[in-house]
Amino acid sequence: MTTMHRDRNWKIQVFGREHGVPHCHVWTPNAAAVITIETLALLSGAVDAKTLEEARAWANTHRAELLAEWRRLNPEKNL
């Protein structure tokens, strides 16, 4: 697991041994969500709208870094 970013009350992490499309996890003290790296679509979970907006904005500008880390941690998923 790699923490890619921390903000006031949320963080974005990428895990190894994952399934499905490349994605990252958004965590707050009380909630969690999963978004795709490619489209930033919400795959599962729920966080408040402001946190989701901030996390998507950060992920959008750091998409290449997120994808590179996802591929590093999930080499068997690379095509």
N, CA, C and O atoms as a Maestro MAE file, in Angstrom:
{
 s_m_m2io_version
 :::
 2.0.0
}

f_m_ct {
 s_m_title
 :::
 protein
 m_atom[316] {
  # First column is atom index #
  i_m_mmod_type
  r_m_x_coord
  r_m_y_coord
  r_m_z_coord
  i_m_residue_number
  s_m_chain_name
  s_m_pdb_residue_name
  s_m_pdb_atom_name
  i_m_atomic_number
  :::
  1 25 0.837 -1.171 0.000 1 A "MET " " N  " 7
  2 3 0.000 0.000 0.000 1 A "MET " " CA " 6
  3 2 0.886 1.240 0.000 1 A "MET " " C  " 6
  4 15 1.893 1.313 0.705 1 A "MET " " O  " 8
  5 25 0.487 2.196 -0.800 2 A "THR " " N  " 7
  6 3 1.214 3.463 -0.868 2 A "THR " " CA " 6
  7 2 0.231 4.608 -0.663 2 A "THR " " C  " 6
  8 15 -0.793 4.685 -1.341 2 A "THR " " O  " 8
  9 25 0.541 5.482 0.258 3 A "THR " " N  " 7
  10 3 -0.245 6.700 0.408 3 A "THR " " CA " 6
  11 2 0.320 7.713 -0.573 3 A "THR " " C  " 6
  12 15 1.472 8.133 -0.457 3 A "THR " " O  " 8
  13 25 -0.495 8.097 -1.533 4 A "MET " " N  " 7
  14 3 -0.061 9.004 -2.586 4 A "MET " " CA " 6
  15 2 -0.258 10.474 -2.202 4 A "MET " " C  " 6
  16 15 0.475 11.346 -2.669 4 A "MET " " O  " 8
  17 25 -1.243 10.739 -1.357 5 A "HIS " " N  " 7
  18 3 -1.522 12.128 -0.983 5 A "HIS " " CA " 6
  19 2 -2.300 12.156 0.334 5 A "HIS " " C  " 6
  20 15 -3.153 11.307 0.590 5 A "HIS " " O  " 8
  21 25 -1.985 13.141 1.151 6 A "ARG " " N  " 7
  22 3 -2.745 13.409 2.376 6 A "ARG " " CA " 6
  23 2 -3.182 14.866 2.356 6 A "ARG " " C  " 6
  24 15 -2.406 15.761 2.023 6 A "ARG " " O  " 8
  25 25 -4.427 15.081 2.716 7 A "ASP " " N  " 7
  26 3 -4.950 16.431 2.855 7 A "ASP " " CA " 6
  27 2 -5.462 16.571 4.275 7 A "ASP " " C  " 6
  28 15 -5.205 15.709 5.117 7 A "ASP " " O  " 8
  29 25 -6.178 17.639 4.547 8 A "ARG " " N  " 7
  30 3 -6.651 17.890 5.905 8 A "ARG " " CA " 6
  31 2 -7.319 16.669 6.533 8 A "ARG " " C  " 6
  32 15 -6.904 16.217 7.600 8 A "ARG " " O  " 8
  33 25 -8.330 16.143 5.891 9 A "ASN " " N  " 7
  34 3 -9.083 15.037 6.483 9 A "ASN " " CA " 6
  35 2 -9.309 13.883 5.511 9 A "ASN " " C  " 6
  36 15 -10.219 13.078 5.708 9 A "ASN " " O  " 8
  37 25 -8.505 13.797 4.483 10 A "TRP " " N  " 7
  38 3 -8.634 12.681 3.553 10 A "TRP " " CA " 6
  39 2 -7.272 12.301 2.990 10 A "TRP " " C  " 6
  40 15 -6.319 13.079 3.042 10 A "TRP " " O  " 8
  41 25 -7.202 11.084 2.448 11 A "LYS " " N  " 7
  42 3 -5.974 10.624 1.799 11 A "LYS " " CA " 6
  43 2 -6.340 9.723 0.631 11 A "LYS " " C  " 6
  44 15 -7.434 9.164 0.563 11 A "LYS " " O  " 8
  45 25 -5.383 9.603 -0.289 12 A "ILE " " N  " 7
  46 3 -5.530 8.719 -1.439 12 A "ILE " " CA " 6
  47 2 -4.453 7.651 -1.327 12 A "ILE " " C  " 6
  48 15 -3.275 7.949 -1.129 12 A "ILE " " O  " 8
  49 25 -4.887 6.388 -1.458 13 A "GLN " " N  " 7
  50 3 -3.955 5.268 -1.389 13 A "GLN " " CA " 6
  51 2 -4.138 4.338 -2.570 13 A "GLN " " C  " 6
  52 15 -5.216 4.248 -3.158 13 A "GLN " " O  " 8
  53 25 -3.046 3.643 -2.906 14 A "VAL " " N  " 7
  54 3 -3.054 2.619 -3.943 14 A "VAL " " CA " 6
  55 2 -2.579 1.331 -3.285 14 A "VAL " " C  " 6
  56 15 -1.597 1.335 -2.542 14 A "VAL " " O  " 8
  57 25 -3.270 0.233 -3.554 15 A "PHE " " N  " 7
  58 3 -2.944 -1.056 -2.957 15 A "PHE " " CA " 6
  59 2 -2.425 -2.048 -3.987 15 A "PHE " " C  " 6
  60 15 -2.711 -1.933 -5.179 15 A "PHE " " O  " 8
  61 25 -1.670 -3.010 -3.516 16 A "GLY " " N  " 7
  62 3 -1.236 -4.131 -4.328 16 A "GLY " " CA " 6
  63 2 -2.223 -5.278 -4.182 16 A "GLY " " C  " 6
  64 15 -3.103 -5.254 -3.322 16 A "GLY " " O  " 8
  65 25 -2.063 -6.282 -5.034 17 A "ARG " " N  " 7
  66 3 -2.941 -7.458 -5.058 17 A "ARG " " CA " 6
  67 2 -4.405 -7.051 -5.210 17 A "ARG " " C  " 6
  68 15 -5.287 -7.595 -4.546 17 A "ARG " " O  " 8
  69 25 -4.642 -6.098 -6.083 18 A "GLU " " N  " 7
  70 3 -5.987 -5.591 -6.323 18 A "GLU " " CA " 6
  71 2 -6.646 -6.313 -7.489 18 A "GLU " " C  " 6
  72 15 -6.008 -7.096 -8.192 18 A "GLU " " O  " 8
  73 25 -7.902 -6.047 -7.679 19 A "HIS " " N  " 7
  74 3 -8.700 -6.639 -8.738 19 A "HIS " " CA " 6
  75 2 -9.296 -5.514 -9.588 19 A "HIS " " C  " 6
  76 15 -9.327 -4.352 -9.185 19 A "HIS " " O  " 8
  77 25 -9.763 -5.895 -10.766 20 A "GLY " " N  " 7
  78 3 -10.477 -4.936 -11.603 20 A "GLY " " CA " 6
  79 2 -9.575 -3.909 -12.267 20 A "GLY " " C  " 6
  80 15 -8.371 -4.110 -12.422 20 A "GLY " " O  " 8
  81 25 -10.194 -2.808 -12.652 21 A "VAL " " N  " 7
  82 3 -9.492 -1.744 -13.365 21 A "VAL " " CA " 6
  83 2 -8.575 -0.989 -12.405 21 A "VAL " " C  " 6
  84 15 -8.796 -1.014 -11.194 21 A "VAL " " O  " 8
  85 25 -7.549 -0.320 -12.930 22 A "PRO " " N  " 7
  86 3 -6.695 0.495 -12.058 22 A "PRO " " CA " 6
  87 2 -7.536 1.535 -11.308 22 A "PRO " " C  " 6
  88 15 -8.330 2.263 -11.904 22 A "PRO " " O  " 8
  89 25 -7.341 1.584 -9.996 23 A "HIS " " N  " 7
  90 3 -8.143 2.470 -9.163 23 A "HIS " " CA " 6
  91 2 -7.364 2.870 -7.919 23 A "HIS " " C  " 6
  92 15 -6.310 2.310 -7.615 23 A "HIS " " O  " 8
  93 25 -7.900 3.842 -7.216 24 A "CYS " " N  " 7
  94 3 -7.310 4.275 -5.953 24 A "CYS " " CA " 6
  95 2 -8.407 4.413 -4.917 24 A "CYS " " C  " 6
  96 15 -9.591 4.494 -5.245 24 A "CYS " " O  " 8
  97 25 -7.995 4.439 -3.673 25 A "HIS " " N  " 7
  98 3 -8.911 4.509 -2.545 25 A "HIS " " CA " 6
  99 2 -8.833 5.896 -1.913 25 A "HIS " " C  " 6
  100 15 -7.746 6.425 -1.682 25 A "HIS " " O  " 8
  101 25 -9.979 6.465 -1.643 26 A "VAL " " N  " 7
  102 3 -10.077 7.749 -0.961 26 A "VAL " " CA " 6
  103 2 -10.614 7.457 0.435 26 A "VAL " " C  " 6
  104 15 -11.689 6.875 0.584 26 A "VAL " " O  " 8
  105 25 -9.864 7.861 1.452 27 A "TRP " " N  " 7
  106 3 -10.234 7.592 2.842 27 A "TRP " " CA " 6
  107 2 -10.436 8.889 3.606 27 A "TRP " " C  " 6
  108 15 -9.667 9.839 3.455 27 A "TRP " " O  " 8
  109 25 -11.465 8.917 4.419 28 A "THR " " N  " 7
  110 3 -11.672 9.972 5.401 28 A "THR " " CA " 6
  111 2 -11.786 9.274 6.759 28 A "THR " " C  " 6
  112 15 -11.825 8.045 6.805 28 A "THR " " O  " 8
  113 25 -11.840 10.014 7.848 29 A "PRO " " N  " 7
  114 3 -11.981 9.343 9.141 29 A "PRO " " CA " 6
  115 2 -13.253 8.491 9.263 29 A "PRO " " C  " 6
  116 15 -13.289 7.528 10.029 29 A "PRO " " O  " 8
  117 25 -14.291 8.851 8.506 30 A "ASN " " N  " 7
  118 3 -15.578 8.169 8.662 30 A "ASN " " CA " 6
  119 2 -16.104 7.494 7.404 30 A "ASN " " C  " 6
  120 15 -17.200 6.933 7.435 30 A "ASN " " O  " 8
  121 25 -15.370 7.527 6.308 31 A "ALA " " N  " 7
  122 3 -15.893 6.988 5.057 31 A "ALA " " CA " 6
  123 2 -14.756 6.592 4.124 31 A "ALA " " C  " 6
  124 15 -13.595 6.938 4.344 31 A "ALA " " O  " 8
  125 25 -15.120 5.858 3.079 32 A "ALA " " N  " 7
  126 3 -14.139 5.442 2.076 32 A "ALA " " CA " 6
  127 2 -14.834 5.298 0.731 32 A "ALA " " C  " 6
  128 15 -16.027 5.007 0.653 32 A "ALA " " O  " 8
  129 25 -14.060 5.508 -0.320 33 A "ALA " " N  " 7
  130 3 -14.575 5.353 -1.675 33 A "ALA " " CA " 6
  131 2 -13.439 4.857 -2.562 33 A "ALA " " C  " 6
  132 15 -12.262 4.980 -2.224 33 A "ALA " " O  " 8
  133 25 -13.820 4.298 -3.697 34 A "VAL " " N  " 7
  134 3 -12.863 3.821 -4.687 34 A "VAL " " CA " 6
  135 2 -13.195 4.511 -6.000 34 A "VAL " " C  " 6
  136 15 -14.345 4.510 -6.439 34 A "VAL " " O  " 8
  137 25 -12.163 5.111 -6.635 35 A "ILE " " N  " 7
  138 3 -12.365 5.763 -7.937 35 A "ILE " " CA " 6
  139 2 -11.378 5.197 -8.944 35 A "ILE " " C  " 6
  140 15 -10.259 4.819 -8.597 35 A "ILE " " O  " 8
  141 25 -11.815 5.145 -10.203 36 A "THR " " N  " 7
  142 3 -10.915 4.682 -11.252 36 A "THR " " CA " 6
  143 2 -9.856 5.740 -11.508 36 A "THR " " C  " 6
  144 15 -10.093 6.935 -11.331 36 A "THR " " O  " 8
  145 25 -8.703 5.287 -11.920 37 A "ILE " " N  " 7
  146 3 -7.634 6.235 -12.239 37 A "ILE " " CA " 6
  147 2 -7.867 6.855 -13.608 37 A "ILE " " C  " 6
  148 15 -7.607 8.042 -13.804 37 A "ILE " " O  " 8
  149 25 -8.351 6.070 -14.549 38 A "GLU " " N  " 7
  150 3 -8.515 6.568 -15.915 38 A "GLU " " CA " 6
  151 2 -9.607 7.624 -16.035 38 A "GLU " " C  " 6
  152 15 -9.384 8.680 -16.627 38 A "GLU " " O  " 8
  153 25 -10.785 7.349 -15.478 39 A "THR " " N  " 7
  154 3 -11.918 8.263 -15.673 39 A "THR " " CA " 6
  155 2 -12.335 9.002 -14.406 39 A "THR " " C  " 6
  156 15 -13.149 9.923 -14.464 39 A "THR " " O  " 8
  157 25 -11.780 8.602 -13.260 40 A "LEU " " N  " 7
  158 3 -12.124 9.164 -11.958 40 A "LEU " " CA " 6
  159 2 -13.566 8.887 -11.562 40 A "LEU " " C  " 6
  160 15 -14.136 9.576 -10.716 40 A "LEU " " O  " 8
  161 25 -14.149 7.865 -12.190 41 A "ALA " " N  " 7
  162 3 -15.513 7.463 -11.855 41 A "ALA " " CA " 6
  163 2 -15.529 6.783 -10.485 41 A "ALA " " C  " 6
  164 15 -14.574 6.106 -10.105 41 A "ALA " " O  " 8
  165 25 -16.605 6.971 -9.767 42 A "LEU " " N  " 7
  166 3 -16.791 6.335 -8.477 42 A "LEU " " CA " 6
  167 2 -17.158 4.872 -8.702 42 A "LEU " " C  " 6
  168 15 -18.169 4.574 -9.338 42 A "LEU " " O  " 8
  169 25 -16.331 3.953 -8.175 43 A "LEU " " N  " 7
  170 3 -16.596 2.524 -8.317 43 A "LEU " " CA " 6
  171 2 -17.397 1.973 -7.138 43 A "LEU " " C  " 6
  172 15 -18.297 1.153 -7.319 43 A "LEU " " O  " 8
  173 25 -17.068 2.422 -5.949 44 A "SER " " N  " 7
  174 3 -17.773 1.932 -4.769 44 A "SER " " CA " 6
  175 2 -17.553 2.886 -3.604 44 A "SER " " C  " 6
  176 15 -16.673 3.747 -3.631 44 A "SER " " O  " 8
  177 25 -18.375 2.707 -2.587 45 A "GLY " " N  " 7
  178 3 -18.246 3.523 -1.396 45 A "GLY " " CA " 6
  179 2 -18.825 4.913 -1.587 45 A "GLY " " C  " 6
  180 15 -19.467 5.223 -2.591 45 A "GLY " " O  " 8
  181 25 -18.569 5.737 -0.580 46 A "ALA " " N  " 7
  182 3 -19.080 7.111 -0.624 46 A "ALA " " CA " 6
  183 2 -18.300 7.963 0.365 46 A "ALA " " C  " 6
  184 15 -18.057 7.560 1.503 46 A "ALA " " O  " 8
  185 25 -17.918 9.129 -0.082 47 A "VAL " " N  " 7
  186 3 -17.361 10.164 0.780 47 A "VAL " " CA " 6
  187 2 -18.150 11.429 0.482 47 A "VAL " " C  " 6
  188 15 -18.852 11.502 -0.527 47 A "VAL " " O  " 8
  189 25 -18.041 12.414 1.344 48 A "ASP " " N  " 7
  190 3 -18.815 13.634 1.115 48 A "ASP " " CA " 6
  191 2 -18.409 14.291 -0.206 48 A "ASP " " C  " 6
  192 15 -17.294 14.105 -0.692 48 A "ASP " " O  " 8
  193 25 -19.327 15.052 -0.766 49 A "ALA " " N  " 7
  194 3 -19.144 15.634 -2.098 49 A "ALA " " CA " 6
  195 2 -17.898 16.510 -2.193 49 A "ALA " " C  " 6
  196 15 -17.192 16.463 -3.200 49 A "ALA " " O  " 8
  197 25 -17.621 17.298 -1.178 50 A "LYS " " N  " 7
  198 3 -16.446 18.180 -1.220 50 A "LYS " " CA " 6
  199 2 -15.161 17.366 -1.258 50 A "LYS " " C  " 6
  200 15 -14.256 17.670 -2.036 50 A "LYS " " O  " 8
  201 25 -15.075 16.330 -0.423 51 A "THR " " N  " 7
  202 3 -13.887 15.480 -0.414 51 A "THR " " CA " 6
  203 2 -13.720 14.781 -1.752 51 A "THR " " C  " 6
  204 15 -12.611 14.713 -2.280 51 A "THR " " O  " 8
  205 25 -14.808 14.261 -2.306 52 A "LEU " " N  " 7
  206 3 -14.725 13.583 -3.599 52 A "LEU " " CA " 6
  207 2 -14.242 14.546 -4.679 52 A "LEU " " C  " 6
  208 15 -13.413 14.180 -5.512 52 A "LEU " " O  " 8
  209 25 -14.746 15.754 -4.668 53 A "GLU " " N  " 7
  210 3 -14.321 16.765 -5.646 53 A "GLU " " CA " 6
  211 2 -12.831 17.078 -5.494 53 A "GLU " " C  " 6
  212 15 -12.111 17.144 -6.490 53 A "GLU " " O  " 8
  213 25 -12.367 17.271 -4.267 54 A "GLU " " N  " 7
  214 3 -10.953 17.566 -4.024 54 A "GLU " " CA " 6
  215 2 -10.066 16.378 -4.410 54 A "GLU " " C  " 6
  216 15 -9.012 16.557 -5.021 54 A "GLU " " O  " 8
  217 25 -10.493 15.181 -4.054 55 A "ALA " " N  " 7
  218 3 -9.714 13.988 -4.387 55 A "ALA " " CA " 6
  219 2 -9.635 13.790 -5.892 55 A "ALA " " C  " 6
  220 15 -8.571 13.460 -6.418 55 A "ALA " " O  " 8
  221 25 -10.738 13.986 -6.586 56 A "ARG " " N  " 7
  222 3 -10.726 13.858 -8.051 56 A "ARG " " CA " 6
  223 2 -9.832 14.917 -8.685 56 A "ARG " " C  " 6
  224 15 -9.121 14.624 -9.646 56 A "ARG " " O  " 8
  225 25 -9.855 16.124 -8.172 57 A "ALA " " N  " 7
  226 3 -9.002 17.183 -8.718 57 A "ALA " " CA " 6
  227 2 -7.533 16.826 -8.541 57 A "ALA " " C  " 6
  228 15 -6.733 16.996 -9.461 57 A "ALA " " O  " 8
  229 25 -7.177 16.328 -7.350 58 A "TRP " " N  " 7
  230 3 -5.787 15.930 -7.125 58 A "TRP " " CA " 6
  231 2 -5.425 14.761 -8.037 58 A "TRP " " C  " 6
  232 15 -4.376 14.774 -8.680 58 A "TRP " " O  " 8
  233 25 -6.288 13.759 -8.092 59 A "ALA " " N  " 7
  234 3 -6.018 12.578 -8.922 59 A "ALA " " CA " 6
  235 2 -5.898 12.943 -10.396 59 A "ALA " " C  " 6
  236 15 -5.085 12.363 -11.116 59 A "ALA " " O  " 8
  237 25 -6.691 13.887 -10.841 60 A "ASN " " N  " 7
  238 3 -6.637 14.296 -12.238 60 A "ASN " " CA " 6
  239 2 -5.261 14.856 -12.598 60 A "ASN " " C  " 6
  240 15 -4.740 14.569 -13.676 60 A "ASN " " O  " 8
  241 25 -4.679 15.638 -11.719 61 A "THR " " N  " 7
  242 3 -3.370 16.227 -12.018 61 A "THR " " CA " 6
  243 2 -2.216 15.267 -11.734 61 A "THR " " C  " 6
  244 15 -1.083 15.533 -12.135 61 A "THR " " O  " 8
  245 25 -2.486 14.165 -11.053 62 A "HIS " " N  " 7
  246 3 -1.443 13.182 -10.715 62 A "HIS " " CA " 6
  247 2 -1.770 11.792 -11.260 62 A "HIS " " C  " 6
  248 15 -1.313 10.778 -10.734 62 A "HIS " " O  " 8
  249 25 -2.564 11.771 -12.315 63 A "ARG " " N  " 7
  250 3 -3.033 10.507 -12.889 63 A "ARG " " CA " 6
  251 2 -1.881 9.596 -13.302 63 A "ARG " " C  " 6
  252 15 -1.929 8.393 -13.047 63 A "ARG " " O  " 8
  253 25 -0.858 10.144 -13.929 64 A "ALA " " N  " 7
  254 3 0.276 9.317 -14.384 64 A "ALA " " CA " 6
  255 2 0.989 8.679 -13.197 64 A "ALA " " C  " 6
  256 15 1.382 7.514 -13.263 64 A "ALA " " O  " 8
  257 25 1.157 9.426 -12.124 65 A "GLU " " N  " 7
  258 3 1.801 8.883 -10.919 65 A "GLU " " CA " 6
  259 2 0.954 7.778 -10.294 65 A "GLU " " C  " 6
  260 15 1.483 6.745 -9.883 65 A "GLU " " O  " 8
  261 25 -0.357 7.993 -10.224 66 A "LEU " " N  " 7
  262 3 -1.244 6.981 -9.666 66 A "LEU " " CA " 6
  263 2 -1.200 5.700 -10.486 66 A "LEU " " C  " 6
  264 15 -1.111 4.601 -9.939 66 A "LEU " " O  " 8
  265 25 -1.263 5.853 -11.802 67 A "LEU " " N  " 7
  266 3 -1.246 4.677 -12.669 67 A "LEU " " CA " 6
  267 2 0.085 3.946 -12.585 67 A "LEU " " C  " 6
  268 15 0.112 2.716 -12.556 67 A "LEU " " O  " 8
  269 25 1.171 4.671 -12.545 68 A "ALA " " N  " 7
  270 3 2.483 4.040 -12.427 68 A "ALA " " CA " 6
  271 2 2.594 3.259 -11.117 68 A "ALA " " C  " 6
  272 15 3.139 2.156 -11.099 68 A "ALA " " O  " 8
  273 25 2.092 3.812 -10.046 69 A "GLU " " N  " 7
  274 3 2.148 3.118 -8.760 69 A "GLU " " CA " 6
  275 2 1.225 1.909 -8.746 69 A "GLU " " C  " 6
  276 15 1.587 0.863 -8.208 69 A "GLU " " O  " 8
  277 25 0.047 2.036 -9.326 70 A "TRP " " N  " 7
  278 3 -0.872 0.897 -9.405 70 A "TRP " " CA " 6
  279 2 -0.220 -0.232 -10.189 70 A "TRP " " C  " 6
  280 15 -0.286 -1.393 -9.786 70 A "TRP " " O  " 8
  281 25 0.408 0.107 -11.306 71 A "ARG " " N  " 7
  282 3 1.084 -0.926 -12.112 71 A "ARG " " CA " 6
  283 2 2.270 -1.533 -11.381 71 A "ARG " " C  " 6
  284 15 2.516 -2.733 -11.505 71 A "ARG " " O  " 8
  285 25 3.003 -0.739 -10.626 72 A "ARG " " N  " 7
  286 3 4.137 -1.265 -9.858 72 A "ARG " " CA " 6
  287 2 3.656 -2.257 -8.802 72 A "ARG " " C  " 6
  288 15 4.269 -3.305 -8.597 72 A "ARG " " O  " 8
  289 25 2.554 -1.917 -8.133 73 A "LEU " " N  " 7
  290 3 2.042 -2.774 -7.066 73 A "LEU " " CA " 6
  291 2 1.223 -3.954 -7.579 73 A "LEU " " C  " 6
  292 15 0.991 -4.914 -6.845 73 A "LEU " " O  " 8
  293 25 0.789 -3.888 -8.828 74 A "ASN " " N  " 7
  294 3 -0.045 -4.938 -9.421 74 A "ASN " " CA " 6
  295 2 0.529 -5.398 -10.755 74 A "ASN " " C  " 6
  296 15 -0.152 -5.310 -11.776 74 A "ASN " " O  " 8
  297 25 1.763 -5.887 -10.769 75 A "PRO " " N  " 7
  298 3 2.413 -6.211 -12.046 75 A "PRO " " CA " 6
  299 2 1.696 -7.296 -12.833 75 A "PRO " " C  " 6
  300 15 1.776 -7.314 -14.061 75 A "PRO " " O  " 8
  301 25 1.001 -8.196 -12.160 76 A "GLU " " N  " 7
  302 3 0.288 -9.259 -12.857 76 A "GLU " " CA " 6
  303 2 -0.910 -8.740 -13.637 76 A "GLU " " C  " 6
  304 15 -1.428 -9.440 -14.507 76 A "GLU " " O  " 8
  305 25 -1.355 -7.534 -13.344 77 A "LYS " " N  " 7
  306 3 -2.507 -6.924 -14.026 77 A "LYS " " CA " 6
  307 2 -2.095 -6.112 -15.255 77 A "LYS " " C  " 6
  308 15 -2.946 -5.692 -16.039 77 A "LYS " " O  " 8
  309 25 -0.793 -5.895 -15.418 78 A "ASN " " N  " 7
  310 3 -0.325 -5.092 -16.556 78 A "ASN " " CA " 6
  311 2 -0.447 -5.880 -17.843 78 A "ASN " " C  " 6
  312 15 -0.100 -7.059 -17.905 78 A "ASN " " O  " 8
  313 25 -0.941 -5.219 -18.853 79 A "LEU " " N  " 7
  314 3 -1.090 -5.863 -20.165 79 A "LEU " " CA " 6
  315 2 0.015 -5.428 -21.097 79 A "LEU " " C  " 6
  316 15 0.060 -5.863 -22.247 79 A "LEU " " O  " 8
  :::
 }
 m_bond[315] {
  # First column is bond index #
  i_m_from
  i_m_to
  i_m_order
  :::
  1 1 2 1
  2 2 3 1
  3 3 4 2
  4 3 5 1
  5 5 6 1
  6 6 7 1
  7 7 8 2
  8 7 9 1
  9 9 10 1
  10 10 11 1
  11 11 12 2
  12 11 13 1
  13 13 14 1
  14 14 15 1
  15 15 16 2
  16 15 17 1
  17 17 18 1
  18 18 19 1
  19 19 20 2
  20 19 21 1
  21 21 22 1
  22 22 23 1
  23 23 24 2
  24 23 25 1
  25 25 26 1
  26 26 27 1
  27 27 28 2
  28 27 29 1
  29 29 30 1
  30 30 31 1
  31 31 32 2
  32 31 33 1
  33 33 34 1
  34 34 35 1
  35 35 36 2
  36 35 37 1
  37 37 38 1
  38 38 39 1
  39 39 40 2
  40 39 41 1
  41 41 42 1
  42 42 43 1
  43 43 44 2
  44 43 45 1
  45 45 46 1
  46 46 47 1
  47 47 48 2
  48 47 49 1
  49 49 50 1
  50 50 51 1
  51 51 52 2
  52 51 53 1
  53 53 54 1
  54 54 55 1
  55 55 56 2
  56 55 57 1
  57 57 58 1
  58 58 59 1
  59 59 60 2
  60 59 61 1
  61 61 62 1
  62 62 63 1
  63 63 64 2
  64 63 65 1
  65 65 66 1
  66 66 67 1
  67 67 68 2
  68 67 69 1
  69 69 70 1
  70 70 71 1
  71 71 72 2
  72 71 73 1
  73 73 74 1
  74 74 75 1
  75 75 76 2
  76 75 77 1
  77 77 78 1
  78 78 79 1
  79 79 80 2
  80 79 81 1
  81 81 82 1
  82 82 83 1
  83 83 84 2
  84 83 85 1
  85 85 86 1
  86 86 87 1
  87 87 88 2
  88 87 89 1
  89 89 90 1
  90 90 91 1
  91 91 92 2
  92 91 93 1
  93 93 94 1
  94 94 95 1
  95 95 96 2
  96 95 97 1
  97 97 98 1
  98 98 99 1
  99 99 100 2
  100 99 101 1
  101 101 102 1
  102 102 103 1
  103 103 104 2
  104 103 105 1
  105 105 106 1
  106 106 107 1
  107 107 108 2
  108 107 109 1
  109 109 110 1
  110 110 111 1
  111 111 112 2
  112 111 113 1
  113 113 114 1
  114 114 115 1
  115 115 116 2
  116 115 117 1
  117 117 118 1
  118 118 119 1
  119 119 120 2
  120 119 121 1
  121 121 122 1
  122 122 123 1
  123 123 124 2
  124 123 125 1
  125 125 126 1
  126 126 127 1
  127 127 128 2
  128 127 129 1
  129 129 130 1
  130 130 131 1
  131 131 132 2
  132 131 133 1
  133 133 134 1
  134 134 135 1
  135 135 136 2
  136 135 137 1
  137 137 138 1
  138 138 139 1
  139 139 140 2
  140 139 141 1
  141 141 142 1
  142 142 143 1
  143 143 144 2
  144 143 145 1
  145 145 146 1
  146 146 147 1
  147 147 148 2
  148 147 149 1
  149 149 150 1
  150 150 151 1
  151 151 152 2
  152 151 153 1
  153 153 154 1
  154 154 155 1
  155 155 156 2
  156 155 157 1
  157 157 158 1
  158 158 159 1
  159 159 160 2
  160 159 161 1
  161 161 162 1
  162 162 163 1
  163 163 164 2
  164 163 165 1
  165 165 166 1
  166 166 167 1
  167 167 168 2
  168 167 169 1
  169 169 170 1
  170 170 171 1
  171 171 172 2
  172 171 173 1
  173 173 174 1
  174 174 175 1
  175 175 176 2
  176 175 177 1
  177 177 178 1
  178 178 179 1
  179 179 180 2
  180 179 181 1
  181 181 182 1
  182 182 183 1
  183 183 184 2
  184 183 185 1
  185 185 186 1
  186 186 187 1
  187 187 188 2
  188 187 189 1
  189 189 190 1
  190 190 191 1
  191 191 192 2
  192 191 193 1
  193 193 194 1
  194 194 195 1
  195 195 196 2
  196 195 197 1
  197 197 198 1
  198 198 199 1
  199 199 200 2
  200 199 201 1
  201 201 202 1
  202 202 203 1
  203 203 204 2
  204 203 205 1
  205 205 206 1
  206 206 207 1
  207 207 208 2
  208 207 209 1
  209 209 210 1
  210 210 211 1
  211 211 212 2
  212 211 213 1
  213 213 214 1
  214 214 215 1
  215 215 216 2
  216 215 217 1
  217 217 218 1
  218 218 219 1
  219 219 220 2
  220 219 221 1
  221 221 222 1
  222 222 223 1
  223 223 224 2
  224 223 225 1
  225 225 226 1
  226 226 227 1
  227 227 228 2
  228 227 229 1
  229 229 230 1
  230 230 231 1
  231 231 232 2
  232 231 233 1
  233 233 234 1
  234 234 235 1
  235 235 236 2
  236 235 237 1
  237 237 238 1
  238 238 239 1
  239 239 240 2
  240 239 241 1
  241 241 242 1
  242 242 243 1
  243 243 244 2
  244 243 245 1
  245 245 246 1
  246 246 247 1
  247 247 248 2
  248 247 249 1
  249 249 250 1
  250 250 251 1
  251 251 252 2
  252 251 253 1
  253 253 254 1
  254 254 255 1
  255 255 256 2
  256 255 257 1
  257 257 258 1
  258 258 259 1
  259 259 260 2
  260 259 261 1
  261 261 262 1
  262 262 263 1
  263 263 264 2
  264 263 265 1
  265 265 266 1
  266 266 267 1
  267 267 268 2
  268 267 269 1
  269 269 270 1
  270 270 271 1
  271 271 272 2
  272 271 273 1
  273 273 274 1
  274 274 275 1
  275 275 276 2
  276 275 277 1
  277 277 278 1
  278 278 279 1
  279 279 280 2
  280 279 281 1
  281 281 282 1
  282 282 283 1
  283 283 284 2
  284 283 285 1
  285 285 286 1
  286 286 287 1
  287 287 288 2
  288 287 289 1
  289 289 290 1
  290 290 291 1
  291 291 292 2
  292 291 293 1
  293 293 294 1
  294 294 295 1
  295 295 296 2
  296 295 297 1
  297 297 298 1
  298 298 299 1
  299 299 300 2
  300 299 301 1
  301 301 302 1
  302 302 303 1
  303 303 304 2
  304 303 305 1
  305 305 306 1
  306 306 307 1
  307 307 308 2
  308 307 309 1
  309 309 310 1
  310 310 311 1
  311 311 312 2
  312 311 313 1
  313 313 314 1
  314 314 315 1
  315 315 316 2
  :::
 }
}
